[in-house]
Amino acid sequence: MEEEIPDPTSIVLNGTVEELKYSKLKVRIQTAEGIVDGFLSGDLSSQDIAAYWGKEVTLTGTLHYKPGGKYIVEIKSVFEADSKDDYFSKKPKSETAEQQIQRQITEKGGNRLSKIVGKWPGDEDYEELVRMLTK
């Protein structure tokens, strides 16, 4: 199970501060793709984010993965969003590299390398191969 949980990663996230829980320093950010749960790091207080409630923000932090493909963002800094920050308004994906490779192979209909193994090179000589590659 531990192998399936990705390591924490740095994240930049853009969205609207939807909900604040003062007592536990919990935050919910509404992104273009849905809600992302987070909490304020030890360096931030509820006062640091309260001014942004209901406003669009860009935040930086650490994405912590949990079992079952869930995650939570540890928010380290918050600032007013810029028009160029829309790129970061996507929910994080919670896949390991191995899971991502398996999903991509499945989506694309198998491993394409298997279609040419044993079929190439054929009867072409070296000069013909070089000529084909340089065209």
C-alpha positions as CSV (number, residue, x, y, z in Angstrom):
1,M,0.0,0.0,0.0
2,E,2.8,2.4,0.9
3,E,4.4,1.9,-2.6
4,E,1.1,3.2,-4.2
5,I,1.2,6.5,-2.4
6,P,3.2,9.1,-4.2
7,D,5.7,11.3,-2.3
8,P,4.7,14.8,-1.3
9,T,5.2,17.3,-4.1
10,S,5.3,21.1,-4.4
11,I,2.2,22.7,-5.9
12,V,0.9,26.0,-7.2
13,L,-2.9,26.2,-7.2
14,N,-5.4,28.8,-8.3
15,G,-9.0,29.1,-7.2
16,T,-11.5,30.8,-4.9
17,V,-11.3,30.5,-1.1
18,E,-14.7,28.7,-0.6
19,E,-14.6,27.8,3.0
20,L,-12.5,28.5,6.1
21,K,-12.5,26.6,9.4
22,Y,-10.9,28.9,11.9
23,S,-10.4,26.3,14.7
24,K,-8.5,23.7,12.6
25,L,-7.0,26.1,10.0
26,K,-8.8,24.1,7.3
27,V,-9.4,25.7,3.9
28,R,-11.4,24.6,0.8
29,I,-10.4,26.0,-2.6
30,Q,-12.9,25.9,-5.5
31,T,-10.9,25.3,-8.7
32,A,-12.1,25.1,-12.3
33,E,-12.2,21.3,-11.8
34,G,-13.7,21.1,-8.3
35,I,-13.0,21.5,-4.6
36,V,-9.5,21.0,-3.2
37,D,-9.0,20.6,0.6
38,G,-6.1,22.2,2.4
39,F,-4.8,23.4,5.7
40,L,-2.5,26.3,6.6
41,S,1.1,25.5,7.4
42,G,2.6,26.5,10.7
43,D,4.0,29.7,9.1
44,L,0.4,31.0,8.3
45,S,-2.4,32.1,10.5
46,S,-6.1,32.2,9.8
47,Q,-5.7,36.0,9.5
48,D,-3.3,35.5,6.6
49,I,-6.1,33.9,4.4
50,A,-9.2,35.5,5.9
51,A,-8.9,38.6,3.8
52,Y,-9.2,36.4,0.7
53,W,-12.4,34.6,1.6
54,G,-14.6,34.5,-1.5
55,K,-11.9,35.9,-3.6
56,E,-9.7,34.3,-6.3
57,V,-6.2,33.4,-5.0
58,T,-3.1,31.6,-6.1
59,L,-1.3,29.6,-3.4
60,T,1.8,27.6,-3.1
61,G,2.4,24.6,-0.8
62,T,2.9,20.9,-0.6
63,L,0.6,18.3,-1.9
64,H,0.3,15.4,0.5
65,Y,-1.2,12.1,-0.9
66,K,-3.3,9.7,1.1
67,P,-4.5,6.2,0.4
68,G,-7.3,5.7,-2.1
69,G,-6.1,8.5,-4.4
70,K,-7.0,11.3,-2.0
71,Y,-4.8,14.3,-1.1
72,I,-4.6,17.5,0.9
73,V,-2.6,20.6,0.3
74,E,-0.5,22.2,3.0
75,I,-0.7,25.9,2.2
76,K,2.5,27.8,2.6
77,S,1.8,31.1,0.9
78,V,-1.3,32.9,-0.4
79,F,-1.5,35.9,-2.7
80,E,-4.1,37.6,-4.9
81,A,-4.5,35.8,-8.3
82,D,-3.3,37.3,-11.5
83,S,-5.0,36.7,-14.9
84,K,-2.1,34.5,-15.9
85,D,-2.7,32.1,-12.9
86,D,-5.7,30.4,-14.6
87,Y,-3.3,27.6,-15.7
88,F,-3.0,26.5,-12.0
89,S,-6.8,26.1,-11.6
90,K,-6.7,22.3,-12.1
91,K,-7.2,19.7,-9.5
92,P,-4.0,17.7,-8.8
93,K,-3.8,14.2,-10.1
94,S,-3.0,11.5,-7.5
95,E,-1.2,8.9,-9.6
96,T,2.2,7.4,-9.1
97,A,4.5,7.3,-12.2
98,E,3.7,3.6,-12.6
99,Q,0.0,4.2,-12.4
100,Q,0.2,7.0,-15.0
101,I,2.2,4.7,-17.4
102,Q,-0.4,1.9,-17.0
103,R,-3.3,4.3,-17.6
104,Q,-1.7,5.8,-20.7
105,I,-0.9,2.3,-22.1
106,T,-4.5,1.2,-21.5
107,E,-6.0,4.5,-23.0
108,K,-3.8,4.2,-26.1
109,G,-4.5,0.6,-26.8
110,G,-1.4,-1.2,-25.7
111,N,2.3,-0.7,-26.0
112,R,3.2,0.5,-29.5
113,L,6.7,-0.8,-29.3
114,S,5.3,-4.4,-29.4
115,K,4.0,-3.7,-32.9
116,I,7.5,-3.3,-34.4
117,V,9.6,-5.7,-32.3
118,G,10.8,-8.5,-34.5
119,K,9.8,-6.7,-37.7
120,W,12.5,-4.1,-37.9
121,P,15.2,-3.8,-39.1
122,G,14.3,-5.7,-42.2
123,D,16.5,-6.3,-45.2
124,E,17.6,-2.6,-45.5
125,D,21.3,-2.0,-45.6
126,Y,22.9,0.7,-43.3
127,E,23.1,3.4,-46.1
128,E,19.5,2.9,-47.0
129,L,18.5,3.4,-43.3
130,V,20.5,6.5,-43.0
131,R,19.0,7.9,-46.2
132,M,15.5,7.2,-44.9
133,L,16.2,8.9,-41.5
134,T,17.7,12.0,-43.1
135,K,14.8,12.7,-45.5
